[in-house]
Amino acid sequence: MKKPKIGVLSLGCPRNLVDTEMILSRLYSKGYSITDIDKADIAILNTCAFIKEAKEESIEAILDLISLKKESKIKKLIVYGCLVERYKEKLITLLKDVDAFVGRISLNHQPKRIVLTPSHYAYVKINEGCINNCSFCIIPKIKLPLVSRTPESIIEEIRFLEKKGVKEINLVGQDTTLYGKDLFDSTSLVFLLKKILKETKSIPWIRLLYLYPNRITDELLQIIRKEERICKYIDLPLQHVNNRILKLMNRNITKDKITELIDKIRNTIPTVFIRTTFLVGFPTETDAEFEELLNFIKEFKFERLGTFIYSREEGTVAYNFKPQIHFRKKQTRFNIIMETQKAISEEINRSLLGRTLDVIIDEESDSFYLARTQYDAPEVDGLVFVKKKYPLEKGKLLKVKITDTLEYDLVGDPL
């Protein structure tokens, strides 16, 4: 009997995307064929529920797929992931047309897996769960306790990706600096990096994402500095810098320690680009505390910066903090930071004018090839528009000379 065709839609972060790839890999190994949603018999939706906007997007996607089912364009609908883990009973009651709701999936990866990203880069999840317990974050409630994969399973997966021609590996987890804390004593993120570097040879870019500030060690900074294949890119979510707010957030760090860490990173890795994220509108945040954050951003001029508006999430400690900040004020603060960062980004980009940089080709457009430097993570950072002088394939690494700069992006000539 012919098995039904499976279509999938994955929402949320790269960690979710890896989970979706694992789901598809297991189904494919059992003989199911994978196709686009509009050609599928069974639709699978992997949801996100981190903040309000993510929940709304997930619900909207479920309703869209229910509509397809009612039109007989799909036969069955299965909803996975964080939204289900958080609201399963409510969803079962309210959404009768969904055939199954499934919450957590295991971290047991199949090394020979389906990859949904472009063929030249992939995400590899090295651990799951978080023990940081930030007061604004629901993740510890909807994810497993900390579980790290064995180094052997990670290496097996990366070797498979290497054979498929992947040129960039992005290591992900809720907190990658927690890697190995639940395993034997000698296992750590540095231990894993050394093993990856030793046992894989043809992957030129290895990128670390989601590094918790308190756990960035001198040893980690040294290996990033010394090893050419590790991208000089530190993904460092700081959230805030005011000491009172940091304490309320349960971040277990102070402004002085943050300043010390940034100075250490930049002194240890002179060519580093730091990406950070800040949260605006946290309950009780005063105008003065927001100004302190804004001035900090102006002073340290982060190469890459994202901002999130605080989302009041039931089940978190901060849910009951008072006073909550009015949405309009949160939106105003968000806009101010993003305008400030736009000017900083323009200044940093101008400093790259005339420089020669290594880039990886992501895709082709009508007039340019779209590429990234090692300082730009997929999907979240800027691009390099590479002029079409000769044919270039996806995944090609080459040198370009920067000939023009934009607010967040660069323009370059291939050499």
N, C-alpha and C positions, 0 to 999 in steps of 0.2 A: 504493500500500500504506500502510495506517495505521501511523504510528510508535507505538512503545510509550510508555506513560505513565511519567513519572519521579517518584519520591518521594525526599525527602532528609532526612537527619538531620545536624545540625551540632553538634559538641562543642567545648568550649574557649572561647577568648576572642573578643571582637568582631573581631579581625583574621581569625580563622578563619571567622567568620560572613560577612565580606566575600568571602573566597575562595569560600565556598559560593554566595553570590549571583552571583559571576562564572561559576561552573560552570553554574548554572541558566540564566543569561542566554545563555550560548553555546548550550546545548542548545535553549532556547526559540527562539532565532533560526534554528535549523536545523529547526524544525517539531515538536519534541517538546512534548507537553503536560505540565504540572507539576501534581502532585496530592499527596495525603497518602500516607504510607508504606503504610498498610493498603489503599490503592486502586491502588497502583502495580504496574507490570510489572517495572520495574527500580528497585532501591533503591540510593541513593548515600549513603555514610557518610563525613563529613569528620572525621578523628580529631585528638586532641590527645595529645602525649607529653611535656609539659613536666616533670611530676613524677609520682611513683609513682601517686597517686590518679587522675590524668588518664589514665595508661596503663591502669589497671584499669577505669576507666569505658569507655574505648574498646574494650577486649577484650570486656567484658560486652555492649556494644552490638552488636559483630560477631556474637557467639554468639546473641544474640536474633534478629538478622536472618537468620542461618543457619537458625534454627528455623523462621522464616516461610517460608524457601525450601523447606525439607524438607516443610512442610505445603502447598506449592504456592500459597502466598498471594502470593509474589513469584517471578518467573522468574529474575532475575539480581541479583547483588550486587556492587557496585563499592566498594572501600574506598580513600579518598584520604587525603592529608595527612601530618601530622608523624609519626604512628606508623609509617606505611609508609616514610617517608623514613629513619627510624631503624632499623627492623627488617624490611625488606622480605624478605630471604632467609629469615629464620625464619618469617615469616608465611606465605610461599608454601608452605613445608614443612609447617607445622602446620595451616593452614586451607584445605584442599583445596576446600571448598564455595564459596569466594569466587571469583568469575569474573575479577576483575582487581584488581590493586593499583597505585595511581598515587601517586607521591610529590609532589614540588613541582609547583605550577602557576605559570604566568608571571604577571607583574604587569600584563600588558596588559589594561586594563579596558575593558569596553564601557560607554560613557557612558549608554546607555539600558538600564539594568539592572533585574533583578528585585530588589525590596527585601523582606527577610524580617522586618524590624523593623516595629512599628506605623507607620502611614502618615505620622505627624507628625515622626518623627526617623529619622536614618540615620547609619551609620558610613561614612566615606570614608578608605580607606587611601592615604596619601601616599608611603610608602616601605616597603621590605621589607629584612629582614636587619639585622644588627647588628655593629659592630666593637668593642664595649666589652670583650668577652672576660672577663666576670665569671667567677670560678673555679667558681661553683656552677651555672652556666647552660649548658644544652645547645643553646640556640637557634642560636648561630653554626655548630654542626655540622649542623643540620637545615634551616636556612634558606639562602637565597641570600646571597652577599656583598651589601653595601649597594647597593640600586638605588632611586633616587628617580624617581617619575613626573614627567613634564614639567608645569610649571604649567598649560599649555594643556589637557592631558588632564584635570587635576583640575578646572579651571574648567568645562570642558564637562560633566563629570559633575555638579557642583554645580548648574549651570544646569538640567540635566534634573530633578534632585531638587526644585529650587525651583519649576519648573513643575508638578510633581506635588503641591505644597502642603506640602513638608517645612518644618518650623519650627525644627528643631534639627539642626545638622551637628556630628558628633563626629569630629575628625581623629585618625586612629590610625596607628601603625607600631610596630615593636619599640622604636624610640627616635625620636620625632618631631623632637627637636632636631637629629638628624643630617640632616634633610631638606636636600637640595641639595648636600651635601658632595661628591657624585660628579658634579654637573652644573657648569655654568659658574659663574664666581666670584660673580656677583651674586645667585645663587639661594640663598635661605635660608628658614627658617621665617617670618621677619618679612616677607621679600619676598613669599612666598606669601600670607600673611594680608592684606597690603595689596592684593594683586591680587583676592583673594576679596571683600574689602570694597568695592572699586571696581566690580567687575563683577557682583555680585549685590546686590540691594536688599531683598528681602522675607523673608530668613531672619533672624529676630531673635536667635537664639542660635547662636554658634559656640564649640564647646568643644574644648580641647586636652587630649589624653590622652597619658600616657607621656613625660614630660619628664625627661631625664637631668640630674641636678643640676649636673654640671660645665659644661654647655652652656647654662645659662639666663643670657642676656645682659641687660644693662641695657636694650638696645633692645627686647628681647622683653617685658620687664616694663612698659616705657613704653607699648607698643601695647596690652597687655592693660588697663592702667589707663585709657588715654584713650578707647578704642573701646567704646562702650556695647554693641555687639552681641557682643563677645567676653566669654564668661562669666568672672566673677571667681573662677576655680577653677583652682588649680595642682595638677596630678597629679604628685607628686614622690616616686618610690620611692627611699627612702634606704637600706634594708636593715639598717643598723646604725650605731652612732656611736662604738664603741670603736676607737681607732686601729689596734691590732694586728689586730683582726678585719677592719676595712676593708681593711687591706693584704693580708691573706690572701684576701679576696674579690676583690682586684684592682679596687677601686672608684675608685682614683686621686683620693681626696678624704680630708680629715681632719675630725675633729670640729669643730675651730675654723672650718674653711671652711663646714661644714654650718650651724653656728650663725650665722655671718656671712650666709650665703645666706638663711636663714629670716628674720632681722632685716631684710634688704634687701627681701625680698618683702613683708613686712608693712608696712614703712615706705613702700614705693612704692605699694602697692595697699591702702589702709586697710580696704577692705571684703572683702578676699580670704578665701576658705576654702581651706586647704591639705589635700589628701589625700595620705597617705603610706602606704608598706608597709614592714614590718620582717620580717626572717628570724630565727627563733629556733632554737637548737640547732645552729648552724653548728659543724663539727668544731673541737674544742679550746676552745670558748666556756666560760669559767669562770663560777662563780656570781657573782663580783665583776663580770665583764664584762657579764653579764646584768643585774645590779643597776644598772650604769651606764646601760644602755639604758632600763631601767624608769624611773629617775630623770629621764632626759632627756624621756621621754614625759610624765611628770608635770609637768615644768617648762614645756614648750612647748605642751602642750595642743592637739594637732592637732585641727582641726574634723572631719576624716574620717581614719580609720586602719584599715588591714587588717594582719593578721599571718599569716605562713606558717610552717609547720614545715619545716625544712630536709629536703630529699629527696636522698638520696645517688644521684647519677645517673652511671652508667658513661659514660666518654668525657669527663667534666669533670675539670679539674685537682683540684678538691676531693675527688673520689672517693677518692683515696689519702691524704688527710690523716688523721692519727691524733693523739689518739683521737677516734673518732666518739662522739657523745653518745647515750646510751641513749634509746630512744623515750619511755619514761615520763617522763624528765626533760624532754625536748623538749615533750611534751604539757602538763606542769605549767607550764612557762614560757609556753607559748602561752595557757593558761587565765588565768594571772596578768595578762598584758598585756591580754587581752580584757576581763577584769573591771575593770581600771584604766581602759581606754578607755570602757567603758560609763558609768562615773561621770563622766568628762570630757564625754562626749557629752550626758549629762543636764544637766550644768551649762551647756554651750553652748546647748542647746535652751531652757533656762529663760530665758536672756538674750534670747531672741527673743520671749518672751511679750508680747503687746500690739503687736508690730511689724507693719507692713504690708509684705508681700513679693509679688513677682511669681512666679507659678507657671504651669506648663504642665500641662494635663490629660492624663494617660496612659490612664486607663480608668475605667469605672464599676463600682462594687460595689453591694451591696444598700442600704447606708445612706449611703455616701460616694462622692465622686469621688476617685480616687487621682491625686495630682499630685506634681510635683517643683519645687523652686526651681532657680535657676541654679547653686546650690551643690551640686547632687546629680546625679551622672552616672547614666544609665539602668542599672538592674539591679544596681548595686553600692552605692549610697548610700541614704539614707532617703527617706521619702515625706511628703507633706502630705495628710492626710485632710480633704478639703473638703466641708463640709456641703451637702446638697442643698437649696438654696433655690430654684433655677430650673434648667432644662435647660442642660447644658454639653456641647459636643462634644469628642472627642479632638483634641488639638492646640491647643485654645483657650488663649490666654494671658490671664491676668487677675490682678487684685490680690486678695489675701486678708489678713484680719487674723488673726493667730495668737492663738487663744483657749485652747489647752491644749498641753502638751508631754509627750512620752513619752521613753523611753530613747534611741531613734534617730530617732523620727518626730515630726511636728507635726500639730496639728489647727487648722483655720482656717475662718473665715466668708468667703464671697465678698462682695466689695464692688460 
